[in-house]
Amino acid sequence: MTKPDGYHVHVYFTSQSKPAAKTVVSGLADNFNLKPGSFHDKPVGPHPVGSCLLVMPVDLLGPVINWLTVNRQGLTILIHAETGDVMKDHTEHTIWMGSMPELDMDFLTKFVAERAS
């Protein structure tokens, strides 16, 4: 059985919803001592819209999901495991809150191929 080393929380936003995203990210940082990454206003990596990443330890998965359930302000949130299998971590080992946009699978395929060579 595969066990994750941790999780990535991606808070998705548009230019209109960026203030809400900042509030959600601040809430995650303040309540769970998670360090936010940069706010990317345009798609980065496989993510189809602007996003902000927070890295989360395994033991916070339940509490963070509970908090996001009532505090995500209508934003789409992707939570995915970190198992070392980048493709599966973004396709099978995922929890979506809100809409489920398509990820850029071409990017993921190229990324995996580059890591293998």
Protein Blocks (a to p, Z undefined) as FASTA:
>chain_A
ZZdfbdcddddddfklmmmmmmmmmmmmmmnopacddddfbdehjbfbdcddddddfklm
mmmmmmmmmmnnopacdddddehpamlmmmmmcccehjdddddfklmmmmmmmmmZZ
